[in-house]
Amino acid sequence: MNFIITLLVNAGVLLGMTYVLPSVRVKNYGTAIVVALVIGLLNATLGWVLRVPLNVVTLGFLSFFVHLVVTAVMIKLADKLFDDFEVTGFVPALIIALVMAIVGVIL
């Protein structure tokens, strides 16, 4: 149940960021749900593979920043996978990752 709520909230964050950032485009809420699911799956698989060596190199001191950067990379990867989801630039992807992290902490 927690996964579904997190998924729906992250989709809401993605859709909300289209109104805040002009360089982010999501077609509709259904697309946002699918994109949020793919970002979550990419973070759980490929993101974990990227995070572990980076956390070892930084000795875990920069874990939050490593997580943000890796999530932003996964958002850009999801951007390449979907035609109805577009993020122009890395900074908007980083902002989306930061907002998702803040909302995740609040949840």
Buried (B, 14 or more C-beta within 10 A) or exposed (E): EEEEEBBBBBBBBBBBBBEEBEBBBBBEEEBBBBBBBBBBEBBEEBBEEBBEEBBEEEEEEBEEEBBBBBBBBBBBBBBEEBEEBBBEEEEBBBBBBBBBBEBEEEE
